[in-house]
């Protein structure tokens, strides 16, 4: 596994994929967010325009890195993943907890050659749309107790929001190229 800055990741990995019209065989991105409570996954659609939620691993599980490695390995095959975007909550680089998780994945040596980047969506418009969407979901869909479930949904959906921000960013750049 190798880290690339977001712009380098776009230029080296993703730019050509966005310009191809072969959506059946196009490469996709995996979004990954790590917290002390969970690991969340999202994937780009076959046109790399929309982020779609996949699953969440409970952070309380033993061998979380090992479980995530198995899941990532199967997702690479199933969705033709060409790289992944580590979603961060701030404009700072990847936090220590996430870096330890990535280092654990690296140690498995099963992701050799796979590249990743980080991305924190800082657009106020994207944040507004995300919050409105989550408000709609929490108000209009049945929610199991406890009452703070909407907060949990919002926290677990951040990976989709951040991956979508990266897709918007890269698609705009591809149009300009």
C-alpha positions as CSV (number, residue, x, y, z in Angstrom):
1,X,0.0,0.0,0.0
2,X,1.2,3.4,-0.8
3,X,-0.1,6.8,0.2
4,X,-0.6,9.5,-2.4
5,X,-1.7,13.1,-1.9
6,X,-5.3,13.6,-3.2
7,X,-4.2,15.4,-6.3
8,X,-1.4,12.9,-7.0
9,X,-3.9,10.1,-6.5
10,X,-6.2,11.7,-9.0
11,X,-3.4,12.2,-11.6
12,X,-1.8,8.8,-11.2
13,X,-4.8,6.5,-10.5
14,X,-8.2,8.0,-11.1
15,X,-8.0,10.5,-14.0
16,X,-7.9,7.9,-16.7
17,X,-10.7,5.9,-15.1
18,X,-13.0,8.9,-15.1
19,X,-12.4,9.6,-18.7
20,X,-13.2,6.0,-19.9
21,X,-16.7,5.2,-20.9
22,X,-16.4,1.5,-20.2
23,X,-18.5,1.4,-17.1
24,X,-18.7,-2.4,-16.9
25,X,-15.0,-2.7,-16.3
26,X,-14.2,0.6,-14.8
27,X,-12.3,0.8,-11.5
28,X,-14.0,2.1,-8.4
29,X,-13.0,3.7,-5.2
30,X,-13.5,2.4,-1.7
31,X,-14.2,4.9,1.0
32,X,-12.9,4.0,4.5
33,X,-13.5,5.8,7.8
34,X,-12.0,4.6,11.1
35,X,-13.1,5.7,14.5
36,X,-12.9,4.2,18.0
37,X,-16.5,2.9,17.6
38,X,-16.6,1.5,14.1
39,X,-15.0,1.2,10.6
40,X,-17.3,2.3,7.8
41,X,-17.1,1.4,4.2
42,X,-18.6,3.1,1.1
43,X,-17.9,2.5,-2.6
44,X,-18.3,4.7,-5.7
45,X,-20.8,3.6,-8.3
46,X,-19.7,2.2,-11.7
47,X,-19.6,5.7,-13.2
48,X,-17.6,7.1,-10.2
49,X,-20.2,9.8,-9.7
50,X,-22.0,8.7,-6.5
51,X,-20.8,7.3,-3.2
52,X,-22.9,4.4,-1.9
53,X,-22.8,3.1,1.7
54,X,-21.7,-0.5,2.1
55,X,-21.3,-1.7,5.7
56,X,-20.0,-0.9,9.1
57,X,-17.8,-3.0,11.4
58,X,-18.3,-2.6,15.1
59,X,-15.1,-1.2,16.7
60,X,-15.6,-3.5,19.7
61,X,-14.8,-6.6,17.6
62,X,-11.6,-8.5,18.3
63,X,-9.2,-8.5,15.4
64,X,-10.9,-5.5,13.7
65,X,-8.0,-5.0,11.3
66,X,-8.0,-8.6,10.3
67,X,-11.8,-8.6,9.7
68,X,-11.5,-5.3,7.7
69,X,-8.7,-6.8,5.6
70,X,-10.9,-9.8,4.7
71,X,-13.8,-7.5,3.8
72,X,-11.6,-5.1,1.8
73,X,-10.1,-8.1,-0.1
74,X,-13.6,-9.3,-1.0
75,X,-14.7,-5.8,-1.9
76,X,-11.7,-5.3,-4.2
77,X,-12.7,-8.4,-6.2
78,X,-16.5,-7.6,-6.2
79,X,-16.3,-4.0,-7.1
80,X,-13.0,-3.8,-9.0
81,X,-11.5,-1.4,-6.5
82,X,-8.5,0.5,-7.8
83,X,-7.7,2.4,-4.6
84,X,-9.2,3.8,-1.5
85,X,-10.0,7.1,0.1
86,X,-9.5,7.4,3.8
87,X,-12.1,9.9,5.0
88,X,-10.9,12.3,7.6
89,X,-13.0,14.7,9.6
90,X,-10.6,17.6,9.4
91,X,-8.3,19.1,6.9
92,X,-5.4,17.7,8.9
93,X,-3.7,14.5,7.7
94,X,-4.8,11.1,8.8
95,X,-5.1,10.8,12.6
96,X,-3.0,8.4,14.7
97,X,-5.8,5.8,15.2
98,X,-6.5,5.6,11.5
99,X,-2.8,5.5,10.7
100,X,-2.4,2.5,13.1
101,X,-5.3,0.8,11.3
102,X,-3.7,1.4,7.9
103,X,-0.4,0.2,9.1
104,X,-2.0,-3.0,10.3
105,X,-3.5,-3.5,6.8
106,X,-0.1,-2.8,5.3
107,X,1.5,-5.5,7.5
108,X,-0.8,-8.1,6.0
109,X,1.0,-7.6,2.7
110,X,-2.2,-8.6,0.8
111,X,-2.8,-5.1,-0.5
112,X,0.6,-4.7,-2.2
113,X,0.4,-2.2,-5.0
114,X,-2.9,-0.7,-3.8
115,X,-2.7,3.1,-3.4
116,X,-4.8,5.3,-1.1
117,X,-5.3,8.9,-0.3
118,X,-7.1,10.9,2.3
119,X,-9.9,13.4,1.9
120,X,-11.9,15.7,4.3
121,X,-14.8,17.4,2.7
122,X,-14.7,21.1,3.7
123,X,-17.4,22.4,1.4
124,X,-20.2,24.1,3.3
125,X,-22.6,23.3,0.5
126,X,-21.8,19.6,0.8
127,X,-22.1,19.7,4.5
128,X,-25.5,21.4,4.4
129,X,-26.8,18.9,1.9
130,X,-25.5,16.0,4.0
131,X,-27.1,17.4,7.2
132,X,-30.4,18.0,5.4
133,X,-30.4,14.5,4.1
134,X,-29.7,13.0,7.5
135,X,-32.4,15.2,9.1
136,X,-34.9,13.9,6.5
137,X,-33.9,10.3,7.2
138,X,-34.1,10.6,10.9
139,X,-37.5,12.4,10.8
140,X,-39.2,10.4,8.1
141,X,-37.9,6.8,8.5
142,X,-38.7,4.6,11.5
143,X,-35.9,4.7,13.9
144,X,-35.3,2.2,16.6
145,X,-34.6,3.4,20.2
146,X,-32.6,5.0,21.6
147,X,-33.5,8.6,20.6
148,X,-29.9,9.4,19.7
149,X,-30.0,7.0,16.8
150,X,-30.0,9.9,14.3
151,X,-26.6,10.9,15.7
152,X,-25.3,7.3,15.1
153,X,-26.7,7.3,11.6
154,X,-25.0,10.6,10.9
155,X,-21.6,9.5,12.3
156,X,-21.8,6.3,10.3
157,X,-22.7,8.1,7.1
158,X,-19.7,10.4,7.1
159,X,-17.7,8.0,4.9
160,X,-20.4,8.4,2.2
161,X,-20.3,12.2,2.5
162,X,-16.5,12.4,2.3
163,X,-16.2,9.9,-0.5
164,X,-18.9,11.9,-2.4
165,X,-16.9,15.1,-1.8
166,X,-13.8,13.4,-3.4
167,X,-15.8,12.2,-6.3
168,X,-17.3,15.6,-6.9
169,X,-13.8,17.1,-6.7
170,X,-12.3,14.6,-9.2
171,X,-15.1,14.7,-11.6
172,X,-14.9,18.5,-11.8
173,X,-11.2,18.2,-12.5
174,X,-11.7,15.6,-15.2
175,X,-14.1,17.9,-17.0
176,X,-11.6,20.7,-16.9
177,X,-8.8,18.5,-18.2
